[in-house]
Amino acid sequence: FNAIADAALKKLDSFNPQDIANTVWSFATASVEAPALFNAIADVALTKLDSFNPQDIANTTWAFA
């Protein structure tokens, strides 16, 4: 998961809302802590929040909970 987190950090600007939701959901489901990734995703997600559909919002907020 560390390699995935590192790769994701480099590409976050190109992530769409579903990419964001799926990424944080997968880390949370696997109980893998990745604070640097989650902090960066939080920043990116805020800039794209108006593009999130209800499922993206639900999955992302669940992962951060």
Predicted model as a PDB file, atoms N, CA, C, CB and O in Angstrom, pLDDT in the B-factor column:
MODEL        1                                                                  
ATOM      1  N   PHE A   1       0.809  -1.196   0.000  1.00 92.00           N  
ATOM      2  CA  PHE A   1       0.000   0.000   0.000  1.00 92.00           C  
ATOM      3  C   PHE A   1       0.857   1.266   0.000  1.00 92.00           C  
ATOM      4  CB  PHE A   1      -0.923  -0.005   1.194  1.00 92.00           C  
ATOM      5  O   PHE A   1       0.413   2.312  -0.473  1.00 92.00           O  
ATOM      6  N   ASN A   2       2.072   1.179   0.523  1.00 93.00           N  
ATOM      7  CA  ASN A   2       2.939   2.357   0.523  1.00 93.00           C  
ATOM      8  C   ASN A   2       3.255   2.809  -0.898  1.00 93.00           C  
ATOM      9  CB  ASN A   2       4.238   2.064   1.281  1.00 93.00           C  
ATOM     10  O   ASN A   2       3.261   4.006  -1.187  1.00 93.00           O  
ATOM     11  N   ALA A   3       3.514   1.868  -1.770  1.00 95.00           N  
ATOM     12  CA  ALA A   3       3.812   2.215  -3.166  1.00 95.00           C  
ATOM     13  C   ALA A   3       2.592   2.829  -3.843  1.00 95.00           C  
ATOM     14  CB  ALA A   3       4.277   0.970  -3.946  1.00 95.00           C  
ATOM     15  O   ALA A   3       2.725   3.753  -4.645  1.00 95.00           O  
ATOM     16  N   ILE A   4       1.419   2.326  -3.527  1.00 95.00           N  
ATOM     17  CA  ILE A   4       0.183   2.882  -4.093  1.00 95.00           C  
ATOM     18  C   ILE A   4      -0.017   4.310  -3.597  1.00 95.00           C  
ATOM     19  CB  ILE A   4      -1.044   2.004  -3.720  1.00 95.00           C  
ATOM     20  O   ILE A   4      -0.369   5.196  -4.376  1.00 95.00           O  
ATOM     21  N   ALA A   5       0.205   4.533  -2.316  1.00 96.00           N  
ATOM     22  CA  ALA A   5       0.056   5.876  -1.752  1.00 96.00           C  
ATOM     23  C   ALA A   5       1.026   6.848  -2.413  1.00 96.00           C  
ATOM     24  CB  ALA A   5       0.283   5.851  -0.229  1.00 96.00           C  
ATOM     25  O   ALA A   5       0.648   7.966  -2.762  1.00 96.00           O  
ATOM     26  N   ASP A   6       2.263   6.426  -2.583  1.00 96.00           N  
ATOM     27  CA  ASP A   6       3.266   7.289  -3.217  1.00 96.00           C  
ATOM     28  C   ASP A   6       2.871   7.631  -4.652  1.00 96.00           C  
ATOM     29  CB  ASP A   6       4.645   6.610  -3.201  1.00 96.00           C  
ATOM     30  O   ASP A   6       2.983   8.780  -5.078  1.00 96.00           O  
ATOM     31  N   ALA A   7       2.411   6.628  -5.387  1.00 96.00           N  
ATOM     32  CA  ALA A   7       1.997   6.864  -6.775  1.00 96.00           C  
ATOM     33  C   ALA A   7       0.769   7.772  -6.835  1.00 96.00           C  
ATOM     34  CB  ALA A   7       1.699   5.530  -7.481  1.00 96.00           C  
ATOM     35  O   ALA A   7       0.685   8.655  -7.688  1.00 96.00           O  
ATOM     36  N   ALA A   8      -0.171   7.553  -5.935  1.00 96.00           N  
ATOM     37  CA  ALA A   8      -1.388   8.367  -5.918  1.00 96.00           C  
ATOM     38  C   ALA A   8      -1.073   9.821  -5.607  1.00 96.00           C  
ATOM     39  CB  ALA A   8      -2.382   7.819  -4.895  1.00 96.00           C  
ATOM     40  O   ALA A   8      -1.655  10.725  -6.207  1.00 96.00           O  
ATOM     41  N   LEU A   9      -0.163  10.052  -4.681  1.00 97.00           N  
ATOM     42  CA  LEU A   9       0.203  11.424  -4.321  1.00 97.00           C  
ATOM     43  C   LEU A   9       0.708  12.201  -5.533  1.00 97.00           C  
ATOM     44  CB  LEU A   9       1.270  11.418  -3.223  1.00 97.00           C  
ATOM     45  O   LEU A   9       0.468  13.403  -5.649  1.00 97.00           O  
ATOM     46  N   LYS A  10       1.399  11.521  -6.424  1.00 96.00           N  
ATOM     47  CA  LYS A  10       1.953  12.177  -7.607  1.00 96.00           C  
ATOM     48  C   LYS A  10       0.891  12.493  -8.655  1.00 96.00           C  
ATOM     49  CB  LYS A  10       3.026  11.309  -8.220  1.00 96.00           C  
ATOM     50  O   LYS A  10       1.113  13.331  -9.528  1.00 96.00           O  
ATOM     51  N   LYS A  11      -0.264  11.827  -8.575  1.00 96.00           N  
ATOM     52  CA  LYS A  11      -1.278  11.971  -9.618  1.00 96.00           C  
ATOM     53  C   LYS A  11      -2.596  12.544  -9.119  1.00 96.00           C  
ATOM     54  CB  LYS A  11      -1.532  10.646 -10.252  1.00 96.00           C  
ATOM     55  O   LYS A  11      -3.576  12.563  -9.864  1.00 96.00           O  
ATOM     56  N   LEU A  12      -2.641  13.004  -7.897  1.00 96.00           N  
ATOM     57  CA  LEU A  12      -3.908  13.447  -7.309  1.00 96.00           C  
ATOM     58  C   LEU A  12      -4.615  14.528  -8.109  1.00 96.00           C  
ATOM     59  CB  LEU A  12      -3.668  13.946  -5.926  1.00 96.00           C  
ATOM     60  O   LEU A  12      -5.844  14.544  -8.175  1.00 96.00           O  
ATOM     61  N   ASP A  13      -3.867  15.418  -8.708  1.00 93.00           N  
ATOM     62  CA  ASP A  13      -4.499  16.494  -9.473  1.00 93.00           C  
ATOM     63  C   ASP A  13      -5.323  15.978 -10.642  1.00 93.00           C  
ATOM     64  CB  ASP A  13      -3.449  17.448  -9.982  1.00 93.00           C  
ATOM     65  O   ASP A  13      -6.257  16.641 -11.092  1.00 93.00           O  
ATOM     66  N   SER A  14      -4.976  14.796 -11.130  1.00 96.00           N  
ATOM     67  CA  SER A  14      -5.722  14.229 -12.267  1.00 96.00           C  
ATOM     68  C   SER A  14      -6.861  13.309 -11.824  1.00 96.00           C  
ATOM     69  CB  SER A  14      -4.775  13.457 -13.177  1.00 96.00           C  
ATOM     70  O   SER A  14      -7.606  12.803 -12.663  1.00 96.00           O  
ATOM     71  N   PHE A  15      -7.002  13.089 -10.516  1.00 97.00           N  
ATOM     72  CA  PHE A  15      -8.064  12.211 -10.011  1.00 97.00           C  
ATOM     73  C   PHE A  15      -9.420  12.887 -10.162  1.00 97.00           C  
ATOM     74  CB  PHE A  15      -7.812  11.839  -8.532  1.00 97.00           C  
ATOM     75  O   PHE A  15      -9.576  14.075  -9.877  1.00 97.00           O  
ATOM     76  N   ASN A  16     -10.392  12.110 -10.613  1.00 97.00           N  
ATOM     77  CA  ASN A  16     -11.771  12.593 -10.613  1.00 97.00           C  
ATOM     78  C   ASN A  16     -12.407  12.184  -9.275  1.00 97.00           C  
ATOM     79  CB  ASN A  16     -12.586  12.015 -11.843  1.00 97.00           C  
ATOM     80  O   ASN A  16     -11.784  11.457  -8.502  1.00 97.00           O  
ATOM     81  N   PRO A  17     -13.632  12.637  -8.991  1.00 97.00           N  
ATOM     82  CA  PRO A  17     -14.242  12.301  -7.699  1.00 97.00           C  
ATOM     83  C   PRO A  17     -14.323  10.799  -7.417  1.00 97.00           C  
ATOM     84  CB  PRO A  17     -15.621  12.884  -7.638  1.00 97.00           C  
ATOM     85  O   PRO A  17     -14.124  10.376  -6.278  1.00 97.00           O  
ATOM     86  N   GLN A  18     -14.608  10.002  -8.424  1.00 97.00           N  
ATOM     87  CA  GLN A  18     -14.674   8.557  -8.180  1.00 97.00           C  
ATOM     88  C   GLN A  18     -13.296   7.995  -7.852  1.00 97.00           C  
ATOM     89  CB  GLN A  18     -15.261   7.831  -9.400  1.00 97.00           C  
ATOM     90  O   GLN A  18     -13.182   7.109  -7.005  1.00 97.00           O  
ATOM     91  N   ASP A  19     -12.252   8.490  -8.502  1.00 97.00           N  
ATOM     92  CA  ASP A  19     -10.892   8.056  -8.180  1.00 97.00           C  
ATOM     93  C   ASP A  19     -10.560   8.373  -6.726  1.00 97.00           C  
ATOM     94  CB  ASP A  19      -9.871   8.728  -9.119  1.00 97.00           C  
ATOM     95  O   ASP A  19      -9.983   7.552  -6.013  1.00 97.00           O  
ATOM     96  N   ILE A  20     -10.931   9.565  -6.303  1.00 97.00           N  
ATOM     97  CA  ILE A  20     -10.680   9.992  -4.921  1.00 97.00           C  
ATOM     98  C   ILE A  20     -11.426   9.071  -3.952  1.00 97.00           C  
ATOM     99  CB  ILE A  20     -11.117  11.473  -4.711  1.00 97.00           C  
ATOM    100  O   ILE A  20     -10.843   8.548  -3.002  1.00 97.00           O  
ATOM    101  N   ALA A  21     -12.709   8.887  -4.205  1.00 97.00           N  
ATOM    102  CA  ALA A  21     -13.529   8.051  -3.322  1.00 97.00           C  
ATOM    103  C   ALA A  21     -13.017   6.615  -3.268  1.00 97.00           C  
ATOM    104  CB  ALA A  21     -14.984   8.063  -3.786  1.00 97.00           C  
ATOM    105  O   ALA A  21     -12.921   6.031  -2.188  1.00 97.00           O  
ATOM    106  N   ASN A  22     -12.693   6.053  -4.409  1.00 97.00           N  
ATOM    107  CA  ASN A  22     -12.214   4.665  -4.448  1.00 97.00           C  
ATOM    108  C   ASN A  22     -10.880   4.507  -3.733  1.00 97.00           C  
ATOM    109  CB  ASN A  22     -12.081   4.191  -5.890  1.00 97.00           C  
ATOM    110  O   ASN A  22     -10.642   3.500  -3.067  1.00 97.00           O  
ATOM    111  N   THR A  23     -10.018   5.498  -3.871  1.00 97.00           N  
ATOM    112  CA  THR A  23      -8.701   5.409  -3.234  1.00 97.00           C  
ATOM    113  C   THR A  23      -8.816   5.428  -1.714  1.00 97.00           C  
ATOM    114  CB  THR A  23      -7.807   6.558  -3.703  1.00 97.00           C  
ATOM    115  O   THR A  23      -8.276   4.554  -1.036  1.00 97.00           O  
ATOM    116  N   VAL A  24      -9.523   6.428  -1.179  1.00 98.00           N  
ATOM    117  CA  VAL A  24      -9.630   6.478   0.289  1.00 98.00           C  
ATOM    118  C   VAL A  24     -10.446   5.313   0.827  1.00 98.00           C  
ATOM    119  CB  VAL A  24     -10.261   7.801   0.736  1.00 98.00           C  
ATOM    120  O   VAL A  24     -10.159   4.802   1.909  1.00 98.00           O  
ATOM    121  N   TRP A  25     -11.462   4.889   0.078  1.00 97.00           N  
ATOM    122  CA  TRP A  25     -12.268   3.742   0.505  1.00 97.00           C  
ATOM    123  C   TRP A  25     -11.398   2.490   0.610  1.00 97.00           C  
ATOM    124  CB  TRP A  25     -13.437   3.501  -0.478  1.00 97.00           C  
ATOM    125  O   TRP A  25     -11.512   1.738   1.579  1.00 97.00           O  
ATOM    126  N   SER A  26     -10.531   2.261  -0.379  1.00 97.00           N  
ATOM    127  CA  SER A  26      -9.710   1.045  -0.361  1.00 97.00           C  
ATOM    128  C   SER A  26      -8.728   1.049   0.809  1.00 97.00           C  
ATOM    129  CB  SER A  26      -8.946   0.902  -1.681  1.00 97.00           C  
ATOM    130  O   SER A  26      -8.520   0.014   1.442  1.00 97.00           O  
ATOM    131  N   PHE A  27      -8.128   2.192   1.100  1.00 97.00           N  
ATOM    132  CA  PHE A  27      -7.209   2.266   2.236  1.00 97.00           C  
ATOM    133  C   PHE A  27      -7.958   2.043   3.542  1.00 97.00           C  
ATOM    134  CB  PHE A  27      -6.486   3.623   2.262  1.00 97.00           C  
ATOM    135  O   PHE A  27      -7.485   1.310   4.411  1.00 97.00           O  
ATOM    136  N   ALA A  28      -9.122   2.668   3.688  1.00 97.00           N  
ATOM    137  CA  ALA A  28      -9.894   2.512   4.923  1.00 97.00           C  
ATOM    138  C   ALA A  28     -10.392   1.085   5.093  1.00 97.00           C  
ATOM    139  CB  ALA A  28     -11.075   3.476   4.935  1.00 97.00           C  
ATOM    140  O   ALA A  28     -10.348   0.543   6.198  1.00 97.00           O  
ATOM    141  N   THR A  29     -10.860   0.476   4.026  1.00 97.00           N  
ATOM    142  CA  THR A  29     -11.363  -0.897   4.093  1.00 97.00           C  
ATOM    143  C   THR A  29     -10.258  -1.875   4.491  1.00 97.00           C  
ATOM    144  CB  THR A  29     -11.965  -1.309   2.745  1.00 97.00           C  
ATOM    145  O   THR A  29     -10.503  -2.849   5.203  1.00 97.00           O  
ATOM    146  N   ALA A  30      -9.042  -1.602   4.022  1.00 97.00           N  
ATOM    147  CA  ALA A  30      -7.905  -2.454   4.360  1.00 97.00           C  
ATOM    148  C   ALA A  30      -7.267  -2.067   5.692  1.00 97.00           C  
ATOM    149  CB  ALA A  30      -6.866  -2.391   3.258  1.00 97.00           C  
ATOM    150  O   ALA A  30      -6.282  -2.676   6.110  1.00 97.00           O  
ATOM    151  N   SER A  31      -7.823  -1.061   6.355  1.00 97.00           N  
ATOM    152  CA  SER A  31      -7.292  -0.563   7.637  1.00 97.00           C  
ATOM    153  C   SER A  31      -5.834  -0.132   7.531  1.00 97.00           C  
ATOM    154  CB  SER A  31      -7.426  -1.636   8.712  1.00 97.00           C  
ATOM    155  O   SER A  31      -5.030  -0.366   8.434  1.00 97.00           O  
ATOM    156  N   VAL A  32      -5.513   0.503   6.407  1.00 96.00           N  
ATOM    157  CA  VAL A  32      -4.159   1.001   6.187  1.00 96.00           C  
ATOM    158  C   VAL A  32      -4.153   2.506   6.432  1.00 96.00           C  
ATOM    159  CB  VAL A  32      -3.658   0.666   4.745  1.00 96.00           C  
ATOM    160  O   VAL A  32      -4.895   3.255   5.798  1.00 96.00           O  
ATOM    161  N   GLU A  33      -3.306   2.932   7.359  1.00 95.00           N  
ATOM    162  CA  GLU A  33      -3.187   4.358   7.637  1.00 95.00           C  
ATOM    163  C   GLU A  33      -2.211   4.986   6.661  1.00 95.00           C  
ATOM    164  CB  GLU A  33      -2.734   4.603   9.089  1.00 95.00           C  
ATOM    165  O   GLU A  33      -1.102   4.490   6.460  1.00 95.00           O  
ATOM    166  N   ALA A  34      -2.638   6.078   6.061  1.00 96.00           N  
ATOM    167  CA  ALA A  34      -1.799   6.822   5.122  1.00 96.00           C  
ATOM    168  C   ALA A  34      -2.095   8.307   5.306  1.00 96.00           C  
ATOM    169  CB  ALA A  34      -2.054   6.370   3.634  1.00 96.00           C  
ATOM    170  O   ALA A  34      -2.728   8.931   4.454  1.00 96.00           O  
ATOM    171  N   PRO A  35      -1.633   8.871   6.427  1.00 97.00           N  
ATOM    172  CA  PRO A  35      -2.004  10.251   6.743  1.00 97.00           C  
ATOM    173  C   PRO A  35      -1.594  11.266   5.684  1.00 97.00           C  
ATOM    174  CB  PRO A  35      -1.397  10.639   8.045  1.00 97.00           C  
ATOM    175  O   PRO A  35      -2.349  12.198   5.406  1.00 97.00           O  
ATOM    176  N   ALA A  36      -0.432  11.109   5.095  1.00 97.00           N  
ATOM    177  CA  ALA A  36      -0.001  12.068   4.063  1.00 97.00           C  
ATOM    178  C   ALA A  36      -0.939  12.008   2.860  1.00 97.00           C  
ATOM    179  CB  ALA A  36       1.459  11.780   3.619  1.00 97.00           C  
ATOM    180  O   ALA A  36      -1.304  13.042   2.301  1.00 97.00           O  
ATOM    181  N   LEU A  37      -1.322  10.812   2.469  1.00 97.00           N  
ATOM    182  CA  LEU A  37      -2.238  10.645   1.344  1.00 97.00           C  
ATOM    183  C   LEU A  37      -3.603  11.219   1.675  1.00 97.00           C  
ATOM    184  CB  LEU A  37      -2.366   9.167   0.965  1.00 97.00           C  
ATOM    185  O   LEU A  37      -4.179  11.949   0.868  1.00 97.00           O  
ATOM    186  N   PHE A  38      -4.126  10.904   2.842  1.00 97.00           N  
ATOM    187  CA  PHE A  38      -5.456  11.391   3.215  1.00 97.00           C  
ATOM    188  C   PHE A  38      -5.482  12.910   3.352  1.00 97.00           C  
ATOM    189  CB  PHE A  38      -5.905  10.745   4.524  1.00 97.00           C  
ATOM    190  O   PHE A  38      -6.470  13.543   2.978  1.00 97.00           O  
ATOM    191  N   ASN A  39      -4.422  13.500   3.877  1.00 98.00           N  
ATOM    192  CA  ASN A  39      -4.359  14.954   3.973  1.00 98.00           C  
ATOM    193  C   ASN A  39      -4.341  15.593   2.592  1.00 98.00           C  
ATOM    194  CB  ASN A  39      -3.126  15.384   4.768  1.00 98.00           C  
ATOM    195  O   ASN A  39      -5.028  16.587   2.355  1.00 98.00           O  
ATOM    196  N   ALA A  40      -3.561  15.029   1.684  1.00 98.00           N  
ATOM    197  CA  ALA A  40      -3.493  15.561   0.324  1.00 98.00           C  
ATOM    198  C   ALA A  40      -4.821  15.371  -0.395  1.00 98.00           C  
ATOM    199  CB  ALA A  40      -2.364  14.885  -0.464  1.00 98.00           C  
ATOM    200  O   ALA A  40      -5.274  16.261  -1.114  1.00 98.00           O  
ATOM    201  N   ILE A  41      -5.443  14.217  -0.203  1.00 97.00           N  
ATOM    202  CA  ILE A  41      -6.742  13.961  -0.837  1.00 97.00           C  
ATOM    203  C   ILE A  41      -7.800  14.914  -0.284  1.00 97.00           C  
ATOM    204  CB  ILE A  41      -7.178  12.491  -0.617  1.00 97.00           C  
ATOM    205  O   ILE A  41      -8.659  15.380  -1.033  1.00 97.00           O  
ATOM    206  N   ALA A  42      -7.752  15.205   0.989  1.00 97.00           N  
ATOM    207  CA  ALA A  42      -8.718  16.149   1.567  1.00 97.00           C  
ATOM    208  C   ALA A  42      -8.612  17.502   0.881  1.00 97.00           C  
ATOM    209  CB  ALA A  42      -8.490  16.304   3.086  1.00 97.00           C  
ATOM    210  O   ALA A  42      -9.626  18.124   0.564  1.00 97.00           O  
ATOM    211  N   ASP A  43      -7.392  17.955   0.653  1.00 97.00           N  
ATOM    212  CA  ASP A  43      -7.194  19.241  -0.022  1.00 97.00           C  
ATOM    213  C   ASP A  43      -7.718  19.216  -1.451  1.00 97.00           C  
ATOM    214  CB  ASP A  43      -5.718  19.613  -0.023  1.00 97.00           C  
ATOM    215  O   ASP A  43      -8.394  20.149  -1.883  1.00 97.00           O  
ATOM    216  N   VAL A  44      -7.409  18.157  -2.182  1.00 97.00           N  
ATOM    217  CA  VAL A  44      -7.850  18.042  -3.575  1.00 97.00           C  
ATOM    218  C   VAL A  44      -9.365  17.876  -3.645  1.00 97.00           C  
ATOM    219  CB  VAL A  44      -7.152  16.854  -4.269  1.00 97.00           C  
ATOM    220  O   VAL A  44     -10.018  18.468  -4.504  1.00 97.00           O  
ATOM    221  N   ALA A  45      -9.916  17.080  -2.751  1.00 96.00           N  
ATOM    222  CA  ALA A  45     -11.361  16.833  -2.763  1.00 96.00           C  
ATOM    223  C   ALA A  45     -12.143  18.126  -2.562  1.00 96.00           C  
ATOM    224  CB  ALA A  45     -11.739  15.821  -1.677  1.00 96.00           C  
ATOM    225  O   ALA A  45     -13.193  18.317  -3.176  1.00 96.00           O  
ATOM    226  N   LEU A  46     -11.644  19.003  -1.717  1.00 96.00           N  
ATOM    227  CA  LEU A  46     -12.339  20.266  -1.480  1.00 96.00           C  
ATOM    228  C   LEU A  46     -12.433  21.107  -2.750  1.00 96.00           C  
ATOM    229  CB  LEU A  46     -11.631  21.056  -0.387  1.00 96.00           C  
ATOM    230  O   LEU A  46     -13.413  21.823  -2.953  1.00 96.00           O  
ATOM    231  N   THR A  47     -11.419  21.020  -3.600  1.00 96.00           N  
ATOM    232  CA  THR A  47     -11.443  21.806  -4.837  1.00 96.00           C  
ATOM    233  C   THR A  47     -12.368  21.203  -5.892  1.00 96.00           C  
ATOM    234  CB  THR A  47     -10.039  21.927  -5.401  1.00 96.00           C  
ATOM    235  O   THR A  47     -12.734  21.874  -6.857  1.00 96.00           O  
ATOM    236  N   LYS A  48     -12.744  19.936  -5.708  1.00 96.00           N  
ATOM    237  CA  LYS A  48     -13.577  19.239  -6.686  1.00 96.00           C  
ATOM    238  C   LYS A  48     -14.938  18.840  -6.122  1.00 96.00           C  
ATOM    239  CB  LYS A  48     -12.859  18.009  -7.187  1.00 96.00           C  
ATOM    240  O   LYS A  48     -15.688  18.101  -6.760  1.00 96.00           O  
ATOM    241  N   LEU A  49     -15.248  19.327  -4.940  1.00 95.00           N  
ATOM    242  CA  LEU A  49     -16.434  18.877  -4.223  1.00 95.00           C  
ATOM    243  C   LEU A  49     -17.723  19.039  -5.020  1.00 95.00           C  
ATOM    244  CB  LEU A  49     -16.552  19.623  -2.934  1.00 95.00           C  
ATOM    245  O   LEU A  49     -18.622  18.206  -4.914  1.00 95.00           O  
ATOM    246  N   ASP A  50     -17.821  20.084  -5.804  1.00 96.00           N  
ATOM    247  CA  ASP A  50     -19.048  20.290  -6.571  1.00 96.00           C  
ATOM    248  C   ASP A  50     -19.223  19.287  -7.701  1.00 96.00           C  
ATOM    249  CB  ASP A  50     -19.067  21.679  -7.134  1.00 96.00           C  
ATOM    250  O   ASP A  50     -20.285  19.235  -8.321  1.00 96.00           O  
ATOM    251  N   SER A  51     -18.197  18.491  -7.976  1.00 97.00           N  
ATOM    252  CA  SER A  51     -18.279  17.445  -9.004  1.00 97.00           C  
ATOM    253  C   SER A  51     -18.615  16.070  -8.430  1.00 97.00           C  
ATOM    254  CB  SER A  51     -16.971  17.365  -9.760  1.00 97.00           C  
ATOM    255  O   SER A  51     -18.868  15.131  -9.184  1.00 97.00           O  
ATOM    256  N   PHE A  52     -18.619  15.945  -7.105  1.00 98.00           N  
ATOM    257  CA  PHE A  52     -18.903  14.665  -6.463  1.00 98.00           C  
ATOM    258  C   PHE A  52     -20.389  14.345  -6.578  1.00 98.00           C  
ATOM    259  CB  PHE A  52     -18.467  14.685  -4.981  1.00 98.00           C  
ATOM    260  O   PHE A  52     -21.238  15.219  -6.403  1.00 98.00           O  
ATOM    261  N   ASN A  53     -20.695  13.081  -6.875  1.00 98.00           N  
ATOM    262  CA  ASN A  53     -22.088  12.642  -6.809  1.00 98.00           C  
ATOM    263  C   ASN A  53     -22.344  12.111  -5.388  1.00 98.00           C  
ATOM    264  CB  ASN A  53     -22.398  11.537  -7.906  1.00 98.00           C  
ATOM    265  O   ASN A  53     -21.402  11.992  -4.604  1.00 98.00           O  
ATOM    266  N   PRO A  54     -23.575  11.796  -5.051  1.00 97.00           N  
ATOM    267  CA  PRO A  54     -23.859  11.337  -3.681  1.00 97.00           C  
ATOM    268  C   PRO A  54     -23.041  10.111  -3.253  1.00 97.00           C  
ATOM    269  CB  PRO A  54     -25.326  11.015  -3.555  1.00 97.00           C  
ATOM    270  O   PRO A  54     -22.626  10.020  -2.098  1.00 97.00           O  
ATOM    271  N   GLN A  55     -22.811   9.184  -4.163  1.00 97.00           N  
ATOM    272  CA  GLN A  55     -22.030   7.987  -3.810  1.00 97.00           C  
ATOM    273  C   GLN A  55     -20.580   8.346  -3.518  1.00 97.00           C  
ATOM    274  CB  GLN A  55     -22.093   6.948  -4.942  1.00 97.00           C  
ATOM    275  O   GLN A  55     -19.990   7.819  -2.576  1.00 97.00           O  
ATOM    276  N   ASP A  56     -19.999   9.240  -4.319  1.00 97.00           N  
ATOM    277  CA  ASP A  56     -18.619   9.686  -4.072  1.00 97.00           C  
ATOM    278  C   ASP A  56     -18.499  10.337  -2.702  1.00 97.00           C  
ATOM    279  CB  ASP A  56     -18.162  10.671  -5.166  1.00 97.00           C  
ATOM    280  O   ASP A  56     -17.548  10.083  -1.963  1.00 97.00           O  
ATOM    281  N   ILE A  57     -19.476  11.183  -2.371  1.00 97.00           N  
ATOM    282  CA  ILE A  57     -19.466  11.855  -1.069  1.00 97.00           C  
ATOM    283  C   ILE A  57     -19.593  10.835   0.058  1.00 97.00           C  
ATOM    284  CB  ILE A  57     -20.607  12.890  -0.983  1.00 97.00           C  
ATOM    285  O   ILE A  57     -18.861  10.902   1.045  1.00 97.00           O  
ATOM    286  N   ALA A  58     -20.514   9.898  -0.088  1.00 97.00           N  
ATOM    287  CA  ALA A  58     -20.714   8.892   0.959  1.00 97.00           C  
ATOM    288  C   ALA A  58     -19.470   8.045   1.174  1.00 97.00           C  
ATOM    289  CB  ALA A  58     -21.891   7.996   0.609  1.00 97.00           C  
ATOM    290  O   ALA A  58     -19.061   7.826   2.314  1.00 97.00           O  
ATOM    291  N   ASN A  59     -18.866   7.568   0.098  1.00 97.00           N  
ATOM    292  CA  ASN A  59     -17.685   6.717   0.230  1.00 97.00           C  
ATOM    293  C   ASN A  59     -16.484   7.479   0.794  1.00 97.00           C  
ATOM    294  CB  ASN A  59     -17.324   6.118  -1.120  1.00 97.00           C  
ATOM    295  O   ASN A  59     -15.718   6.943   1.594  1.00 97.00           O  
ATOM    296  N   THR A  60     -16.333   8.725   0.372  1.00 97.00           N  
ATOM    297  CA  THR A  60     -15.209   9.522   0.846  1.00 97.00           C  
ATOM    298  C   THR A  60     -15.375   9.858   2.329  1.00 97.00           C  
ATOM    299  CB  THR A  60     -15.078  10.809   0.017  1.00 97.00           C  
ATOM    300  O   THR A  60     -14.431   9.711   3.106  1.00 97.00           O  
ATOM    301  N   THR A  61     -16.543  10.300   2.717  1.00 96.00           N  
ATOM    302  CA  THR A  61     -16.738  10.646   4.132  1.00 96.00           C  
ATOM    303  C   THR A  61     -16.650   9.408   5.021  1.00 96.00           C  
ATOM    304  CB  THR A  61     -18.097  11.337   4.333  1.00 96.00           C  
ATOM    305  O   THR A  61     -16.132   9.480   6.136  1.00 96.00           O  
ATOM    306  N   TRP A  62     -17.152   8.274   4.536  1.00 97.00           N  
ATOM    307  CA  TRP A  62     -17.029   7.039   5.316  1.00 97.00           C  
ATOM    308  C   TRP A  62     -15.560   6.698   5.543  1.00 97.00           C  
ATOM    309  CB  TRP A  62     -17.746   5.871   4.603  1.00 97.00           C  
ATOM    310  O   TRP A  62     -15.173   6.308   6.644  1.00 97.00           O  
ATOM    311  N   ALA A  63     -14.744   6.844   4.504  1.00 97.00           N  
ATOM    312  CA  ALA A  63     -13.330   6.492   4.614  1.00 97.00           C  
ATOM    313  C   ALA A  63     -12.599   7.387   5.604  1.00 97.00           C  
ATOM    314  CB  ALA A  63     -12.661   6.577   3.252  1.00 97.00           C  
ATOM    315  O   ALA A  63     -11.675   6.941   6.284  1.00 97.00           O  
ATOM    316  N   PHE A  64     -13.011   8.649   5.686  1.00 96.00           N  
ATOM    317  CA  PHE A  64     -12.363   9.569   6.611  1.00 96.00           C  
ATOM    318  C   PHE A  64     -12.873   9.418   8.046  1.00 96.00           C  
ATOM    319  CB  PHE A  64     -12.570  10.988   6.143  1.00 96.00           C  
ATOM    320  O   PHE A  64     -12.254   9.931   8.978  1.00 96.00           O  
ATOM    321  N   ALA A  65     -13.985   8.727   8.228  1.00 94.00           N  
ATOM    322  CA  ALA A  65     -14.582   8.604   9.563  1.00 94.00           C  
ATOM    323  C   ALA A  65     -13.787   7.705  10.490  1.00 94.00           C  
ATOM    324  CB  ALA A  65     -15.984   8.080   9.449  1.00 94.00           C  
ATOM    325  O   ALA A  65     -14.172   7.512  11.643  1.00 94.00           O  
TER     326      ALA A  65                                                      
ENDMDL                                                                          
END                                                                             
